[in-house]
Amino acid sequence: MIYFDKNLENIALKTVKEKWDEIKTEKDLQEIFRVINGIKSNINISLYIKEGIDLKERLRREYLEIRQIYEIISNIPSNSTGNVQAKNSIENQIMEELKIDYFGILASVLKKHDKIKDIKEFITGIF
């Protein structure tokens, strides 16, 4: 599990809403929530799973900070995180990964607008 600074999250969300150059970012965040809510609705779930896979692949190509978060996560010793993902359903795994992508996008906003210099400033804990 990875945790992020709530205050910085709020600053990033406010920045997204206020800055005209963050329109694409806002649409990407909305798309994350649309797919997560679609999976949670359990209606036409296979469509949302496919959309979730496609979305997370696109976001990882477009946002360096998402890739950086996954690099940080991959450096956590496996015995500290257990084998949680193997027990998760594909639906839960996609939703969890999209939540991480959400924070990667916000980290991108924070860096772009000089609120943080390094993504690690946004992370409050890894368990």
ABEGO torsion letter per residue (X at the ends): XBBBBAAAAAAAAAAAAABAAAAAAAAAAAAAAAAAAAAAAGBGAAAAAAAAAAAAAAAAAABAAAAAAAAAAAABBAAAAEBAAAABBAAAAAAAAAAAAAAAAAAAAAAAAGABABAAAABABBX
